């Protein structure tokens, strides 16, 4: 795997207690105020790395 989008193997073993502790930690952090770049239009050049994941041709579409 070159660039896993989500570390699902590590998260798959997370217990409910682990998840609650993670949520509690994230809620304890102070908000950060900064400008987030993007989104970019078709004629604009991104200022950061963009990884586009495209399903193989003929792959079934995911249901919403």
Secondary structure, 3 states (H helix, E strand, C coil): CCCCCCCHHHHHCCCHHHHHHHHHHHHHCCCCCCCCCCCCCCCCCCCCCCCCCCCCCCCCCCCC
